């Protein structure tokens, strides 16, 4: 990525609540009409959500959209990382 942009951003889930978080992102994408796919790790201890965009989006813009979309669509979601226990 020479210009810090891409068509297929991925969201990585590794924490204890990875199933819940992955389903929330998948639900948000579905509600917004954004194609996405979940990939469960072979180990069964994490996942990755691939989001498929029609055009290139820069990383800072994508982060801003993600925060606003999740906050408005995903019940209980708050922008930023999940607090660690």
QUISUL-V268634 format. One record per residue. N is the residue number from 1. RES is the residue in one letter. PHI is phi in degrees with one decimal (999 if undefined). NEAR is the number of other C-alpha atoms within 10 Angstrom. D_CENTER is the distance of its C-alpha to the mean C-alpha in Angstrom with 2 decimals. Layout:
n=N res=RES phi=PHI near=NEAR d_center=D_CENTER
n=N res=RES phi=PHI near=NEAR d_center=D_CENTER
This chain:
n=1 res=X phi=999 near=6 d_center=18.91
n=2 res=X phi=-66.8 near=5 d_center=22.03
n=3 res=X phi=-110.6 near=8 d_center=20.70
n=4 res=X phi=60.2 near=10 d_center=17.25
n=5 res=X phi=-135.9 near=16 d_center=15.58
n=6 res=X phi=-168.9 near=16 d_center=14.10
n=7 res=X phi=-100.5 near=13 d_center=13.43
n=8 res=X phi=-127.5 near=15 d_center=10.82
n=9 res=X phi=-66.8 near=18 d_center=7.95
n=10 res=X phi=-124.9 near=14 d_center=6.31
n=11 res=X phi=-116.2 near=13 d_center=4.13
n=12 res=X phi=-98.1 near=16 d_center=7.35
n=13 res=X phi=-123.6 near=19 d_center=8.79
n=14 res=X phi=-128.3 near=14 d_center=12.51
n=15 res=X phi=-74.9 near=13 d_center=13.91
n=16 res=X phi=-57.4 near=12 d_center=16.28
n=17 res=X phi=-92.8 near=12 d_center=13.98
n=18 res=X phi=-59.1 near=16 d_center=11.42
n=19 res=X phi=-62.8 near=16 d_center=12.41
n=20 res=X phi=-60.9 near=11 d_center=12.11
n=21 res=X phi=-65.8 near=20 d_center=8.67
n=22 res=X phi=-62.9 near=23 d_center=7.40
n=23 res=X phi=-65.0 near=14 d_center=9.69
n=24 res=X phi=-65.2 near=18 d_center=8.66
n=25 res=X phi=-66.2 near=22 d_center=5.19
n=26 res=X phi=-59.4 near=21 d_center=7.50
n=27 res=X phi=-64.9 near=18 d_center=10.13
n=28 res=X phi=-62.5 near=21 d_center=8.77
n=29 res=X phi=-61.7 near=22 d_center=8.28
n=30 res=X phi=-59.9 near=13 d_center=11.68
n=31 res=X phi=-63.0 near=12 d_center=13.23
n=32 res=X phi=-90.0 near=12 d_center=12.55
n=33 res=X phi=74.2 near=9 d_center=13.81
n=34 res=X phi=-100.8 near=14 d_center=11.01
n=35 res=X phi=-64.7 near=13 d_center=11.39
n=36 res=X phi=-150.7 near=20 d_center=8.82
n=37 res=X phi=-139.1 near=14 d_center=10.07
n=38 res=X phi=-96.6 near=17 d_center=9.70
n=39 res=X phi=-119.6 near=13 d_center=11.92
n=40 res=X phi=-83.8 near=15 d_center=13.74
n=41 res=X phi=-62.9 near=12 d_center=15.59
n=42 res=X phi=-56.6 near=8 d_center=19.32
n=43 res=X phi=-69.9 near=7 d_center=20.13
n=44 res=X phi=78.1 near=8 d_center=18.30
n=45 res=X phi=-119.1 near=14 d_center=16.95
n=46 res=X phi=160.3 near=18 d_center=13.24
n=47 res=X phi=-155.3 near=21 d_center=10.59
n=48 res=X phi=-136.3 near=17 d_center=8.13
n=49 res=X phi=-103.1 near=21 d_center=5.81
n=50 res=X phi=-95.3 near=17 d_center=7.42
n=51 res=X phi=-110.0 near=18 d_center=7.18
n=52 res=X phi=-106.7 near=16 d_center=10.88
n=53 res=X phi=-105.3 near=14 d_center=12.37
n=54 res=X phi=-75.2 near=9 d_center=16.11
n=55 res=X phi=-141.7 near=9 d_center=16.83
n=56 res=X phi=-69.4 near=13 d_center=16.15
n=57 res=X phi=-132.7 near=17 d_center=14.13
n=58 res=X phi=-75.8 near=14 d_center=14.85
n=59 res=X phi=-58.0 near=14 d_center=12.57
n=60 res=X phi=-62.9 near=11 d_center=13.97
n=61 res=X phi=-67.1 near=10 d_center=13.66
n=62 res=X phi=-61.5 near=15 d_center=9.99
n=63 res=X phi=-61.6 near=14 d_center=9.49
n=64 res=X phi=-65.1 near=11 d_center=11.97
n=65 res=X phi=-60.6 near=12 d_center=10.61
n=66 res=X phi=-60.9 near=17 d_center=7.20
n=67 res=X phi=-60.9 near=14 d_center=9.58
n=68 res=X phi=-67.9 near=14 d_center=12.04
n=69 res=X phi=-65.6 near=18 d_center=10.20
n=70 res=X phi=-66.5 near=20 d_center=8.79
n=71 res=X phi=-64.9 near=16 d_center=12.23
n=72 res=X phi=-88.2 near=14 d_center=14.08
n=73 res=X phi=-113.2 near=17 d_center=12.62
n=74 res=X phi=-86.5 near=18 d_center=11.30
n=75 res=X phi=-58.4 near=11 d_center=14.56
n=76 res=X phi=80.1 near=9 d_center=15.00
n=77 res=X phi=-78.1 near=17 d_center=11.79
n=78 res=X phi=-128.9 near=13 d_center=12.80
n=79 res=X phi=-61.8 near=14 d_center=11.52
n=80 res=X phi=98.8 near=10 d_center=11.58
n=81 res=X phi=-70.2 near=6 d_center=11.47
n=82 res=X phi=-71.3 near=11 d_center=12.79
n=83 res=X phi=-63.6 near=5 d_center=16.54
n=84 res=X phi=-84.2 near=6 d_center=18.10
n=85 res=X phi=-75.9 near=4 d_center=21.00
